[in-house]
Amino acid sequence: MFKGIVDYLTPSGIFGNIDVHIITHAAITIDRINECERQLNENGLLDEDGKPSAYVNMKSNYMKEFF
């Protein structure tokens, strides 16, 4: 994910030293959102007790962090 973002943005020449930290954080957050989505697709929105899956809440938190 990180390499893809860097490869996409490098030609613009807008990178600075602080950007590596920001892009790293964004790539990790996007990866975690994708993992939550994968888990929800495989296991559904509800757990065995009929309660919302923990991944619903995790994905929501990561989305807030990202945006």
MDAnalysis code that builds the backbone (N, CA, C; Angstrom):
import MDAnalysis as mda
import numpy as np

u = mda.Universe.empty(201, n_residues=67, atom_resindex=np.repeat(np.arange(67), 3), trajectory=True)
u.add_TopologyAttr("name", ["N", "CA", "C"] * 67)
u.add_TopologyAttr("resid", np.arange(1, 68))
u.add_TopologyAttr("resname", ["MET", "PHE", "LYS", "GLY", "ILE", "VAL", "ASP", "TYR", "LEU", "THR", "PRO", "SER", "GLY", "ILE", "PHE", "GLY", "ASN", "ILE", "ASP", "VAL", "HIS", "ILE", "ILE", "THR", "HIS", "ALA", "ALA", "ILE", "THR", "ILE", "ASP", "ARG", "ILE", "ASN", "GLU", "CYS", "GLU", "ARG", "GLN", "LEU", "ASN", "GLU", "ASN", "GLY", "LEU", "LEU", "ASP", "GLU", "ASP", "GLY", "LYS", "PRO", "SER", "ALA", "TYR", "VAL", "ASN", "MET", "LYS", "SER", "ASN", "TYR", "MET", "LYS", "GLU", "PHE", "PHE"])
u.atoms.positions = np.array([
    [0.825, -1.179, 0.000],
    [0.000, 0.000, 0.000],
    [0.879, 1.255, 0.000],
    [1.848, 1.309, 0.911],
    [2.736, 2.477, 1.013],
    [3.440, 2.726, -0.313],
    [4.025, 1.682, -0.893],
    [4.766, 1.826, -2.144],
    [3.856, 2.318, -3.263],
    [2.630, 1.810, -3.298],
    [1.693, 2.247, -4.319],
    [1.377, 3.731, -4.222],
    [1.177, 4.201, -3.003],
    [0.900, 5.622, -2.796],
    [2.108, 6.458, -3.207],
    [3.295, 6.048, -2.764],
    [4.518, 6.788, -3.086],
    [4.748, 6.801, -4.596],
    [4.608, 5.642, -5.236],
    [4.807, 5.569, -6.690],
    [3.834, 6.467, -7.436],
    [2.616, 6.562, -6.935],
    [1.600, 7.384, -7.586],
    [1.905, 8.879, -7.440],
    [2.397, 9.273, -6.256],
    [2.590, 10.698, -5.983],
    [3.979, 11.241, -6.302],
    [4.982, 10.382, -6.433],
    [6.353, 10.835, -6.647],
    [6.511, 11.743, -7.872],
    [5.909, 11.425, -9.002],
    [6.109, 12.293, -10.169],
    [5.676, 13.742, -9.955],
    [4.798, 13.975, -8.995],
    [4.332, 15.350, -8.770],
    [5.394, 16.215, -8.104],
    [6.372, 15.577, -7.431],
    [7.440, 16.309, -6.778],
    [7.007, 17.069, -5.534],
    [5.926, 16.646, -4.897],
    [5.408, 17.392, -3.744],
    [5.835, 16.814, -2.393],
    [6.640, 15.782, -2.386],
    [7.014, 15.139, -1.127],
    [8.003, 15.960, -0.322],
    [7.821, 15.925, 0.987],
    [8.762, 16.506, 1.931],
    [9.087, 15.446, 2.968],
    [9.944, 15.760, 3.915],
    [10.336, 14.788, 4.932],
    [9.169, 14.328, 5.800],
    [8.243, 15.207, 6.115],
    [7.111, 14.856, 6.972],
    [6.135, 13.929, 6.252],
    [6.125, 13.965, 4.942],
    [5.173, 13.184, 4.168],
    [5.329, 11.684, 4.371],
    [6.525, 11.211, 4.628],
    [6.738, 9.772, 4.830],
    [5.922, 9.297, 6.023],
    [5.935, 10.046, 7.111],
    [5.159, 9.668, 8.300],
    [3.663, 9.671, 7.993],
    [3.197, 10.690, 7.328],
    [1.775, 10.806, 7.009],
    [1.335, 9.691, 6.071],
    [2.121, 9.416, 5.049],
    [1.773, 8.358, 4.097],
    [1.839, 6.987, 4.760],
    [2.812, 6.780, 5.634],
    [2.897, 5.516, 6.373],
    [1.642, 5.314, 7.203],
    [1.238, 6.342, 7.930],
    [0.043, 6.257, 8.763],
    [-1.196, 5.993, 7.904],
    [-1.309, 6.675, 6.784],
    [-2.453, 6.476, 5.883],
    [-2.474, 5.057, 5.335],
    [-1.324, 4.536, 4.932],
    [-1.254, 3.187, 4.375],
    [-1.650, 2.144, 5.424],
    [-1.196, 2.299, 6.643],
    [-1.549, 1.360, 7.716],
    [-3.047, 1.413, 7.983],
    [-3.596, 2.615, 8.058],
    [-5.025, 2.764, 8.327],
    [-5.856, 2.163, 7.199],
    [-5.487, 2.418, 5.957],
    [-6.213, 1.840, 4.817],
    [-6.136, 0.321, 4.846],
    [-4.969, -0.220, 5.162],
    [-4.816, -1.669, 5.245],
    [-5.725, -2.259, 6.324],
    [-5.815, -1.600, 7.459],
    [-6.670, -2.084, 8.550],
    [-8.144, -1.982, 8.186],
    [-8.536, -0.915, 7.501],
    [-9.918, -0.794, 7.024],
    [-10.238, -1.936, 6.070],
    [-9.316, -2.221, 5.158],
    [-9.520, -3.314, 4.206],
    [-9.644, -4.660, 4.914],
    [-8.845, -4.884, 5.965],
    [-8.930, -6.140, 6.712],
    [-10.274, -6.253, 7.432],
    [-10.743, -5.169, 8.010],
    [-12.061, -5.184, 8.646],
    [-13.139, -5.515, 7.618],
    [-13.051, -4.904, 6.460],
    [-14.020, -5.162, 5.398],
    [-13.976, -6.624, 4.955],
    [-12.770, -7.181, 4.842],
    [-12.638, -8.589, 4.463],
    [-13.293, -9.491, 5.501],
    [-13.031, -9.206, 6.778],
    [-13.629, -9.999, 7.858],
    [-15.157, -9.892, 7.845],
    [-15.664, -8.699, 7.611],
    [-17.116, -8.516, 7.553],
    [-17.724, -9.254, 6.369],
    [-17.048, -9.240, 5.240],
    [-17.547, -9.964, 4.075],
    [-17.554, -11.472, 4.309],
    [-16.535, -11.968, 4.995],
    [-16.445, -13.407, 5.254],
    [-17.384, -13.870, 6.352],
    [-17.521, -13.069, 7.407],
    [-18.224, -13.526, 8.609],
    [-19.540, -12.818, 8.882],
    [-19.865, -11.802, 8.125],
    [-21.123, -11.084, 8.312],
    [-21.010, -9.949, 9.310],
    [-22.067, -9.174, 9.379],
    [-22.092, -7.999, 10.239],
    [-22.380, -8.337, 11.694],
    [-22.960, -9.508, 11.944],
    [-23.336, -9.896, 13.296],
    [-22.504, -11.075, 13.775],
    [-22.256, -11.122, 15.092],
    [-21.534, -12.267, 15.655],
    [-22.520, -13.392, 15.956],
    [-22.054, -14.436, 16.629],
    [-22.912, -15.598, 16.918],
    [-24.098, -15.250, 17.817],
    [-23.967, -14.210, 18.607],
    [-25.031, -13.796, 19.526],
    [-26.002, -12.805, 18.895],
    [-25.788, -12.481, 17.621],
    [-26.649, -11.530, 16.935],
    [-26.297, -10.083, 17.187],
    [-25.162, -9.858, 17.841],
    [-24.697, -8.500, 18.102],
    [-23.775, -8.059, 16.969],
    [-23.653, -6.748, 16.761],
    [-22.742, -6.285, 15.705],
    [-21.320, -6.817, 15.934],
    [-20.728, -7.269, 14.870],
    [-19.352, -7.770, 14.912],
    [-18.412, -6.679, 15.406],
    [-17.374, -7.068, 16.116],
    [-16.368, -6.104, 16.577],
    [-15.735, -5.378, 15.394],
    [-15.715, -6.021, 14.228],
    [-15.114, -5.402, 13.050],
    [-15.912, -4.201, 12.557],
    [-17.210, -4.158, 12.843],
    [-18.026, -2.998, 12.468],
    [-17.519, -1.767, 13.209],
    [-17.319, -1.915, 14.513],
    [-16.841, -0.804, 15.328],
    [-15.401, -0.439, 14.971],
    [-14.561, -1.448, 14.766],
    [-13.169, -1.167, 14.400],
    [-13.095, -0.407, 13.088],
    [-13.873, -0.852, 12.094],
    [-13.846, -0.180, 10.795],
    [-14.307, 1.268, 10.931],
    [-15.338, 1.488, 11.713],
    [-15.839, 2.843, 11.932],
    [-14.757, 3.723, 12.561],
    [-14.057, 3.190, 13.550],
    [-12.990, 3.956, 14.203],
    [-11.846, 4.269, 13.246],
    [-11.461, 3.290, 12.436],
    [-10.388, 3.536, 11.465],
    [-10.812, 4.539, 10.405],
    [-12.085, 4.493, 9.997],
    [-12.571, 5.450, 9.011],
    [-12.511, 6.861, 9.583],
    [-12.879, 7.022, 10.852],
    [-12.810, 8.346, 11.487],
    [-11.362, 8.817, 11.560],
    [-10.457, 7.911, 11.877],
    [-9.043, 8.258, 11.972],
    [-8.492, 8.682, 10.606],
    [-8.914, 7.979, 9.574],
    [-8.411, 8.257, 8.229],
    [-8.894, 9.612, 7.709],
    [-10.170, 9.894, 7.931],
    [-10.730, 11.131, 7.402],
    [-10.665, 12.218, 8.432],
])
